C-alpha cells in the first residue's frame, strides 16, 4: 500500500496529475519545487495548472 509520503516522493514531471488524487501538500505551492508561480489553461472542461519553474501539471 502506498503512503502519502510515497506519492509525493515519486512525482513524475511528464505526467498530468488529478488534484483529487494528489492534493497540494502546501496550498498554492508546487509539490515538486515549492514555487508559487503557475500558468493555467482551460480545455475539455478541465482547468490545467502548470508550474513555471519545474513544469509539474495538475488538473484542478
Residue frames as qw, qx, qy, qz and C-alpha x, y, z in Angstrom:
[[0.000, 0.888, 0.461, 0.000, 0.00, 0.00, 0.00],
 [0.426, 0.422, 0.000, 0.800, 1.32, 3.42, -1.00],
 [0.305, -0.637, -0.439, 0.555, 1.56, 6.07, 1.73],
 [0.172, 0.966, 0.178, -0.080, 1.07, 9.80, 1.26],
 [0.304, -0.763, 0.419, 0.387, 4.83, 10.38, 1.53],
 [0.564, 0.000, 0.719, 0.407, 5.42, 7.85, -1.28],
 [0.418, 0.770, 0.472, 0.100, 3.02, 9.72, -3.58],
 [0.041, 0.989, -0.080, -0.115, 4.96, 12.97, -3.20],
 [0.489, -0.572, 0.562, 0.342, 8.39, 11.29, -3.35],
 [0.505, 0.084, 0.755, 0.410, 7.68, 9.68, -6.74],
 [0.367, 0.773, 0.198, -0.478, 6.42, 12.68, -8.70],
 [0.572, 0.177, 0.571, 0.562, 6.84, 12.28, -12.47],
 [0.045, 0.544, -0.011, -0.838, 7.03, 15.67, -14.23],
 [0.117, 0.083, -0.714, -0.686, 5.85, 14.14, -17.53],
 [0.143, -0.438, -0.887, -0.045, 2.50, 13.06, -16.04],
 [0.277, -0.405, -0.066, -0.869, -0.62, 15.18, -15.53],
 [0.149, -0.153, -0.869, 0.447, -1.97, 14.55, -12.03],
 [0.345, -0.643, -0.515, -0.450, -5.55, 14.88, -10.83],
 [0.118, -0.526, 0.376, -0.753, -5.94, 17.22, -7.85],
 [0.809, -0.363, 0.028, -0.462, -8.36, 14.83, -6.13],
 [0.958, 0.006, -0.235, 0.163, -5.70, 12.08, -6.22],
 [0.656, -0.030, -0.200, 0.727, -2.74, 14.31, -5.28],
 [0.114, -0.958, -0.242, -0.106, -3.85, 17.49, -3.47],
 [0.283, 0.749, -0.329, 0.501, -1.31, 20.23, -2.71],
 [0.639, -0.197, -0.550, 0.501, 0.98, 19.49, 0.26],
 [0.159, -0.440, -0.260, 0.845, 1.03, 23.24, 0.94],
 [0.366, 0.761, 0.524, -0.113, -1.93, 25.13, -0.53],
 [0.306, 0.943, 0.003, -0.131, -1.00, 27.17, -3.61],
 [0.149, -0.733, 0.627, 0.218, 2.54, 25.79, -3.90],
 [0.724, 0.383, -0.537, -0.202, 4.04, 23.28, -6.30],
 [0.916, -0.369, 0.133, -0.087, 4.53, 19.86, -4.68],
 [0.890, 0.241, -0.047, 0.383, 7.81, 19.29, -6.53],
 [0.521, 0.324, -0.143, 0.777, 9.73, 22.57, -6.21],
 [0.284, -0.568, -0.499, 0.590, 7.64, 24.77, -3.87],
 [0.111, 0.070, 0.255, 0.958, 7.15, 27.56, -6.41],
 [0.235, 0.539, 0.584, -0.559, 4.01, 29.72, -6.33],
 [0.289, 0.525, -0.272, -0.753, 4.03, 30.79, -9.98],
 [0.525, 0.222, 0.819, 0.070, 1.79, 28.82, -12.35],
 [0.282, 0.183, -0.420, -0.843, 0.45, 29.17, -15.86],
 [0.471, 0.249, 0.753, -0.385, -3.09, 27.95, -16.37],
 [0.277, 0.108, -0.600, -0.743, -5.24, 26.83, -19.26],
 [0.621, 0.182, 0.551, -0.527, -8.76, 25.51, -19.74],
 [0.412, 0.307, -0.664, -0.543, -9.65, 22.80, -22.21],
 [0.512, -0.091, -0.832, -0.191, -12.09, 19.96, -22.43],
 [0.629, -0.640, -0.264, -0.353, -13.86, 21.07, -19.27],
 [0.809, -0.364, -0.222, 0.404, -10.65, 20.84, -17.21],
 [0.058, -0.974, 0.190, -0.107, -8.51, 23.51, -15.60],
 [0.889, 0.097, -0.170, 0.414, -4.82, 22.64, -16.06],
 [0.273, -0.941, 0.201, 0.005, -2.27, 24.26, -13.74],
 [0.867, 0.263, -0.143, 0.399, 1.42, 24.05, -14.72],
 [0.528, -0.731, 0.051, 0.429, 4.35, 25.20, -12.58],
 [0.455, 0.879, -0.138, 0.034, 6.50, 27.69, -14.50],
 [0.226, -0.760, 0.609, -0.014, 9.66, 26.59, -12.67],
 [0.363, -0.281, 0.887, 0.055, 9.62, 22.77, -12.93],
 [0.392, 0.126, -0.638, -0.651, 6.66, 22.02, -15.23],
 [0.077, 0.181, 0.945, -0.263, 4.57, 19.86, -12.86],
 [0.356, -0.161, -0.404, -0.827, 0.97, 19.69, -14.11],
 [0.117, 0.248, 0.868, -0.414, -2.30, 19.14, -12.27],
 [0.241, -0.459, -0.583, -0.625, -5.92, 19.11, -13.38],
 [0.087, -0.004, 0.549, -0.831, -7.79, 21.15, -10.80]]
